[in-house]
Amino acid sequence: MLVLVVDSSTPAVTAALVEVSADGVVSRAHRCTVDARAHGELLAPQVDAVLADADARPRDLSAIVAGLGPGPFTGLRVGLVTAATMGQVLGIPTYGVCSLDAIGYPAASGEPVLAASDARRKELYWAVYDGAGQRIVGPEVSTPSVAAARARELGATIAVGDGAHRYAEILDLPVRVEPRYPDATVLALLAAERIRAGAASERLTPLYLRRPDAVAAVGRKPVLP
């Protein structure tokens, strides 16, 4: 089954095509551009590009997998709206995966690992995974010092992800170079059981964890004294 994977939860805008079979998950095409300000401009052309790279058409897709975040409001919703819209138009199921899982799961090395992405405002989105790559705490949003304290309590011996690179000094853990951003093939791998089973399409509910930076005004301010 040919599956489209999208993730826009971090500055890395990602689109990929993977083949899901009984034997595993294999990448067919992949595009990733790191630009925190251009999610809306980049994702749709990258979806077109991976389809072209694999000599495929939208009607060849069997399912769509999307990273649910956590991530900043504006960027994250680009990927989820794209996935949901394509799923509805094509009549194929959509499946969501926590984006941090696609960082923490492949970094599992037999001991707990902290996966972190940049949440801006000098904070991190983070989760802790056991040695088998299963999430045991999170996702949460907090300052790096709070994330570091919780990770130490849980026995984490390594950190991974863009947020870990940005705040390595505060986290005080060895930082693995990769994966820095959610891995598209891992997102598909974590949804593969649902894909193979033909599970019902899922509502793609974003993991914002906090309110958006910009909110609508709730009232009018008087302009006269």
C-alpha positions as CSV (number, residue, x, y, z in Angstrom):
1,M,0.0,0.0,0.0
2,L,1.3,3.4,-1.0
3,V,1.0,5.9,1.9
4,L,1.6,9.7,2.1
5,V,3.2,11.0,5.2
6,V,3.2,14.7,6.2
7,D,4.6,16.5,9.2
8,S,4.7,20.2,9.9
9,S,5.1,20.2,13.7
10,T,8.7,21.6,13.7
11,P,10.7,23.9,11.4
12,A,11.2,20.8,9.2
13,V,8.4,20.7,6.6
14,T,8.2,17.0,5.6
15,A,6.4,15.0,2.9
16,A,7.1,11.4,2.0
17,L,5.8,8.4,0.2
18,V,6.2,5.0,1.8
19,E,5.2,1.5,0.9
20,V,3.5,-0.4,3.7
21,S,3.4,-4.2,3.3
22,A,3.3,-7.3,5.5
23,D,7.1,-7.2,5.5
24,G,7.6,-3.7,6.8
25,V,7.7,0.0,5.7
26,V,9.9,1.2,2.9
27,S,10.6,4.8,1.9
28,R,9.8,5.5,-1.8
29,A,10.3,9.3,-1.9
30,H,11.1,12.0,0.7
31,R,11.3,15.8,0.8
32,C,12.2,17.9,3.8
33,T,12.9,21.6,4.0
34,V,13.8,23.3,7.3
35,D,12.1,26.7,7.4
36,A,10.0,27.7,10.4
37,R,8.2,30.5,8.4
38,A,7.1,28.7,5.3
39,H,5.0,25.7,6.2
40,G,2.1,26.8,4.1
41,E,4.2,27.6,1.1
42,L,6.3,24.5,1.2
43,L,4.1,21.5,2.1
44,A,1.8,21.3,-1.0
45,P,4.7,21.5,-3.5
46,Q,6.6,18.9,-1.6
47,V,3.6,16.5,-1.7
48,D,3.5,17.0,-5.5
49,A,7.2,16.4,-5.6
50,V,7.2,13.1,-3.8
51,L,4.4,11.8,-5.9
52,A,6.3,12.8,-9.0
53,D,9.5,11.2,-7.6
54,A,7.7,7.9,-7.1
55,D,5.9,8.2,-10.5
56,A,2.6,8.0,-8.6
57,R,-0.7,9.9,-8.6
58,P,-3.0,10.9,-5.7
59,R,-5.4,8.1,-6.7
60,D,-2.6,5.6,-6.0
61,L,-2.6,6.4,-2.3
62,S,-4.2,4.0,0.2
63,A,-3.9,6.1,3.3
64,I,-2.3,9.3,4.8
65,V,-0.3,9.6,8.0
66,A,0.1,12.9,9.7
67,G,2.3,14.1,12.6
68,L,-0.1,15.5,15.3
69,G,2.5,17.6,17.1
70,P,3.0,19.0,19.6
71,G,3.9,22.0,17.7
72,P,3.2,25.7,17.2
73,F,-0.3,26.5,16.2
74,T,0.2,28.0,12.7
75,G,2.7,25.5,11.4
76,L,1.1,22.4,12.8
77,R,-2.3,23.0,11.3
78,V,-0.9,23.3,7.8
79,G,0.0,19.6,7.8
80,L,-3.2,18.5,9.5
81,V,-5.5,20.5,7.2
82,T,-3.5,19.2,4.2
83,A,-3.8,15.5,5.3
84,A,-7.5,15.8,6.3
85,T,-8.5,17.6,3.1
86,M,-6.7,15.1,0.9
87,G,-8.2,12.2,2.8
88,Q,-11.7,13.5,2.3
89,V,-11.2,14.3,-1.3
90,L,-9.6,10.9,-2.1
91,G,-11.9,8.9,0.1
92,I,-9.0,7.3,2.0
93,P,-8.3,7.0,5.7
94,T,-6.1,9.3,7.7
95,Y,-4.1,8.3,10.8
96,G,-2.3,10.5,13.3
97,V,0.9,9.9,15.3
98,C,2.5,12.0,18.0
99,S,5.4,13.7,16.2
100,L,7.7,13.4,19.1
101,D,7.3,9.6,18.9
102,A,9.0,9.8,15.5
103,I,12.0,11.3,17.2
104,G,12.1,9.3,20.5
105,Y,11.2,5.8,19.1
106,P,14.2,5.5,16.7
107,A,16.5,6.9,19.3
108,A,15.7,4.1,21.8
109,S,18.9,2.5,23.0
110,G,17.9,0.2,25.8
111,E,17.6,3.1,28.3
112,P,15.2,6.0,28.7
113,V,15.6,8.8,26.2
114,L,14.3,12.4,26.2
115,A,12.9,13.7,22.9
116,A,12.4,17.4,22.6
117,S,11.4,20.0,20.0
118,D,11.5,23.8,20.2
119,A,8.3,25.3,21.6
120,R,9.6,28.9,21.4
121,R,9.1,31.2,24.3
122,K,12.2,29.5,25.7
123,E,10.3,26.3,26.3
124,L,10.3,22.7,25.0
125,Y,7.8,20.2,23.8
126,W,9.1,17.0,25.2
127,A,8.4,13.4,26.1
128,V,10.4,10.5,27.6
129,Y,10.7,7.1,26.1
130,D,11.7,3.8,27.6
131,G,14.5,1.6,26.2
132,A,12.1,0.0,23.7
133,G,11.0,3.4,22.4
134,Q,7.6,3.4,24.1
135,R,6.5,6.8,25.4
136,I,6.2,6.8,29.2
137,V,5.7,10.5,29.9
138,G,4.4,13.3,27.8
139,P,4.0,15.0,25.5
140,E,4.3,18.1,27.7
141,V,5.4,21.7,27.3
142,S,7.7,23.3,29.9
143,T,11.0,25.1,30.4
144,P,14.1,23.1,29.6
145,S,15.0,23.0,33.3
146,V,11.7,21.3,34.2
147,A,12.0,18.9,31.3
148,A,15.6,18.0,32.4
149,A,14.5,17.4,36.0
150,R,11.7,15.0,34.9
151,A,14.0,13.2,32.4
152,R,16.6,12.6,35.1
153,E,13.9,11.3,37.5
154,L,12.9,8.8,34.8
155,G,16.5,7.7,34.2
156,A,17.0,9.3,30.8
157,T,20.6,8.9,29.6
158,I,20.4,10.7,26.3
159,A,18.5,13.5,24.6
160,V,17.4,13.8,21.0
161,G,15.6,16.3,18.8
162,D,16.1,19.9,17.7
163,G,15.0,21.2,21.1
164,A,17.7,19.1,22.8
165,H,20.3,20.7,20.5
166,R,19.1,24.2,21.3
167,Y,19.1,23.6,25.1
168,A,21.8,21.0,25.5
169,E,23.6,23.0,28.2
170,I,20.5,23.2,30.4
171,L,19.4,19.6,29.8
172,D,22.9,18.4,30.7
173,L,22.5,15.1,28.8
174,P,24.5,13.7,25.8
175,V,22.6,14.8,22.7
176,R,22.4,12.4,19.7
177,V,22.9,14.1,16.3
178,E,19.9,12.3,14.7
179,P,17.0,12.3,14.4
180,R,16.7,16.0,14.8
181,Y,13.2,16.2,13.4
182,P,10.3,13.7,13.1
183,D,11.3,10.8,10.8
184,A,8.6,10.3,8.1
185,T,9.3,6.6,7.8
186,V,9.0,6.1,11.5
187,L,5.6,8.0,11.5
188,A,4.4,5.5,9.0
189,L,5.9,2.6,10.9
190,L,4.0,3.6,14.1
191,A,0.8,3.7,12.1
192,A,1.5,0.6,10.0
193,E,-0.6,-1.8,12.1
194,R,-3.7,0.4,11.6
195,I,-2.9,0.8,7.9
196,R,-2.6,-3.0,7.3
197,A,-5.8,-3.6,9.3
198,G,-7.7,-1.1,7.3
199,A,-8.7,0.7,10.5
200,A,-11.3,3.5,10.3
201,S,-10.1,6.9,9.4
202,E,-9.1,9.0,12.5
203,R,-9.9,12.6,13.3
204,L,-6.6,14.4,13.2
205,T,-6.7,16.2,16.5
206,P,-3.6,18.5,16.9
207,L,-1.5,18.4,20.1
208,Y,-1.2,22.2,20.7
209,L,-0.6,21.9,24.5
210,R,-1.2,25.6,24.8
211,R,-3.2,28.4,23.3
212,P,-2.1,30.0,20.0
213,D,0.0,33.2,20.2
214,A,-2.7,35.2,18.3
215,V,-6.3,35.1,19.6
216,A,-9.4,36.9,18.5
217,A,-10.4,39.9,20.4
218,V,-13.3,39.3,22.8
219,G,-14.6,42.8,22.9
220,R,-14.2,46.3,21.5
221,K,-12.1,48.9,23.3
222,P,-13.7,52.3,23.5
223,V,-12.1,54.9,21.3
224,L,-13.4,57.9,23.2
225,P,-12.7,58.9,26.8
